[in-house]
Amino acid sequence: MSQSEASPTGVIHNIGYRGYDGERLSRGAITYGLYTHTLRGIFGLGRSAKSKVVPMGMVVVMILPAVVLAVITVVGSGQGQLTEPVLAYTRFAMVTQAAIAIFVAVAAPQAVSLDLRFHTLPLYLSRPLERVDYVRAKYAALTTAVFILIAVPLLIMYVGSLAAEFDAGTQTVEVAQALVGAALFAVVLAGVGMLIASLTARRGFGIAAIVTVLALSYAVVTGLQALVAFDADNPSMAGWIGLFSPMTLVDGVQVWAFGVEPSAPAGPTTDAAGLVFFVVTLAAVALTYWALSLRYRRVKL
C-alpha cells in the first residue's frame, strides 16, 4: 500500500459563514444594549426560574407592606380615623432597608462578578465599547433596578392616599420628595454594592461582603446614634454619626432637603450639618464611580 493511500485526505466543508453587511451599531447603542441586558439579568428576566427567586422575592417583600399600608390608609380614612398616610413616604426606604440591602447584595454580583469569573469582559470590549462605557452601563443598570425596587411601593402608597381622598397636592409633593430620596438611595447603594462586587469573581463572596457592609454599618451607626442621642442627650453629635452608613447618610439628606423627620435615631440638626450630608453623599457617589473606573482600567483581558 502506498503512503498516499494510507494517509487520510483533508476535506473542506462549506458551513455557510458569510460576512456581515448589516447596520453597525454605534458605541452608544452598544452601551445601551449592555445596560438593558444587565437590568433584565438583575431581575432574573431571561434566566432560569431559580435566578428569579431572590430578586423577585425582594420585590414582593417591598410591595406587600406598601399594599397593606395603602389598604389601611383607605379603610382608616373611610372610618374617619386617619387624615394622613400611616407611614411617611420618605421613611419607607429606611423601614425596608434590610430587604433593599439583600437585593443590592444579590444584584451587584450578578451584574459584574460573573463577568470576572467567566472572563466575558474581553467579549464586550471586542466591540467599539470602552471600559468606561462598561462601568457606566453596569452602574446605571444597578441604580435603575434599586430605584424601581423603592419607587414602585411608593407609588402604590401614593395611589392609596389618593383613594383615601387626602389632599392630592400635598400627597404629590411628598411622594415626589420621596422619589428624589429613592434616587439618592439607589445611586449610593448601587455604587457601594458594585464596587465591592467588582473586587471578587466569586458571587457568594460578593453577596456576603455587601450584606456585611450595608447591614453592619447600619446597625452600628443607628446603635451609636441611639446611645448618644438618648443616653448621652446629645442629638447633635448623634446626627453626625449618620455620615458613616449609606442608609443614614441619605436619610440625613432627606431631613435637610425636605424638612422631614429622621427615620434614624438622629439626623442633622442644622442647615450646615445637612449641607455636609449632601456634599458627602455627592462625594461618595463620585468616589465610588472613580474607584470603579480605576478598577476596570486595571482588569486584565
KOLFI-893915 format. One line per 10 residues: their letters; for each residue z, y, x of C-alpha. Coordinates in steps of 0.05 Angstrom, whole numbers. Each point is the difference from the previous one (the first is absolute). Example, Ala and Ser with C-alpha at 12.3 -4.5 7.8 and 13.67 -1.06 7.14 Angstrom:
2
as> 156/-90/246  -13/69/27
This chain:
301
msqseasptg> 0/0/0  -19/67/28  49/57/8  -37/42/-51  7/-55/-52  76/-8/13  17/74/-3  8/32/-69  -46/57/-15  26/66/-26
vihnigyrgy> -19/25/-70  1/72/-23  22/8/-73  -17/61/-39  64/13/-40  -24/64/-31  34/56/40  -32/66/-15  12/70/25  38/48/-45
dgerlsrgai> -44/57/-23  44/27/-57  44/62/-3  47/11/59  68/24/-24  31/61/32  65/0/38  35/32/-60  -27/-52/-48  24/-56/45
tyglythtlr> 69/33/6  4/5/-76  -21/-73/-6  57/-20/46  48/43/-41  -19/-33/-66  0/-70/31  70/12/28  26/29/-65  -24/-60/-39
gifglgrsak> 30/-47/52  68/33/-4  5/-17/-74  -29/-70/12  -65/15/-36  -56/-46/23  51/-46/34  37/-63/-20  51/-1/-57  55/-10/51
skvvpmgmvv> -18/65/33  9/38/-65  71/-24/-14  41/50/40  -42/64/-8  -13/-11/-74  73/-23/-8  23/67/28  -47/37/-46  32/-36/-59
vmilpavvla> 70/14/28  -18/74/2  -33/4/-68  52/-39/-40  57/52/10  -49/55/-18  -19/-35/-64  73/-11/-18  17/73/15  -59/23/-42
vitvvgsgqg> 23/-43/-59  72/24/6  -25/72/2  -41/-9/-64  54/-37/-37  56/47/23  -40/61/-19  -16/-29/-68  75/-10/-12  16/70/24
qltepvlayt> 39/-25/60  -47/24/55  -31/68/14  -28/-17/69  -22/-62/38  53/-50/20  -20/4/73  -30/60/35  -71/-14/25  18/22/71
rfamvtqaai> 55/-52/3  -42/-60/-17  -25/-15/70  70/2/29  28/-45/-55  -55/-52/13  -1/9/76  14/-74/14  -63/-22/-37  -41/54/35
aifvavaapq> 27/-22/68  -19/-73/-14  -70/21/-22  -11/41/63  27/-56/43  -51/-49/-29  -58/49/-6  1/29/70  -7/-66/38  -54/-21/-50
avsldlrfht> -38/63/18  4/-3/76  38/-59/29  -51/-52/-22  -56/39/35  39/-4/65  17/-74/-9  -70/-23/-16  -34/50/47  -44/30/-54
lplylsrple> 5/71/26  -62/-9/45  -40/-19/-62  18/66/-33  -15/40/63  -67/-34/11  -26/47/-54  -2/76/8  74/2/-14  49/32/49
rvdyvrakya> 71/-21/12  26/63/-34  -42/-17/-61  35/-67/-3  68/33/3  -18/51/-54  -28/-52/-47  60/-46/7  51/57/-5  -35/29/-61
alttavfili> -4/-68/-35  74/-15/11  20/71/-22  -42/-8/-63  31/-67/-16  71/26/6  -18/62/-41  -28/-44/-56  63/-43/2  43/61/-13
avpllimyvg> -46/43/-42  -17/-51/-55  73/-9/-22  9/76/1  -59/8/-47  29/-54/-46  65/39/-3  -39/63/-14  -37/-31/-58  68/-23/-28
slaaefdagt> 27/71/4  -61/27/-36  8/-54/-53  72/22/-8  -27/70/-14  35/34/58  -29/66/21  -69/-17/28  -3/59/48  68/-17/32
qtvevaqalv> -16/-73/6  -68/14/31  30/45/53  55/-50/16  -47/-60/6  -48/41/43  58/15/47  17/-74/2  -72/-18/15  0/49/59
gaalfavvla> 64/-34/23  -34/-68/-9  -57/23/45  50/20/53  37/-66/-6  -66/-37/6  -26/35/62  67/-4/37  14/-73/-17  -72/-21/13
gvgmliaslt> 3/32/69  65/-33/19  -21/-68/-28  -69/1/32  26/21/68  50/-57/1  -52/-50/-24  -50/22/52  48/-22/56  -2/-74/-18
arrgfgiaai> -54/-50/-18  51/-43/-36  3/19/-73  70/-29/-9  28/41/57  -32/62/-29  30/-12/-69  70/-12/29  -3/61/45  -23/47/-56
vtvlalsyav> 52/-24/-49  53/7/53  -19/71/19  -8/26/-71  58/-37/-32  49/8/58  -15/73/11  10/14/-75  65/-39/-4  30/31/63
vtglqalvaf> -21/71/-18  23/-2/-72  65/-34/21  15/54/51  -19/54/-50  49/-27/-50  55/-2/52  -12/70/25  -14/31/-68  57/-30/-39
dadnpsmagw> 53/-23/50  -8/56/51  -20/50/-54  -58/27/41  -63/-2/-44  -39/45/48  8/-49/58  -14/-58/-46  -65/32/-20  -24/5/72
iglfspmtlv> 11/-75/9  -57/-11/-50  -50/18/55  9/-69/31  -30/-43/-56  -71/4/-27  24/-5/-73  56/52/5  -45/45/41  -52/6/-55
dgvqvwafgv> 55/4/-53  27/60/37  -69/33/-3  -1/-10/-75  69/31/-6  -22/61/39  -69/8/-30  15/-13/-73  74/16/-7  17/-69/-26
epsapagptt> 64/-38/11  1/-46/61  -7/-74/-13  37/-15/65  75/16/6  -19/67/29  -60/44/13  -17/65/35  48/53/-25  -39/62/22
daaglvffvv> -72/23/0  1/0/76  23/-73/1  -53/-18/-51  -54/33/42  23/-42/59  -7/-63/-43  -71/21/-17  -19/14/72  30/-66/23
tlaavaltyw> -40/-36/-54  -65/31/24  19/-15/72  15/-73/-18  -69/-8/-32  -35/34/59  40/-41/50  -15/-67/-33  -74/17/-5  -2/20/73
alslryrrvk> 37/-63/20  -48/-43/-40  -60/34/31  29/-12/69  16/-72/-17  -71/-16/-20  -30/37/59  36/-51/43  -16/-63/-39  -46/-44/41
l> -62/-25/-35
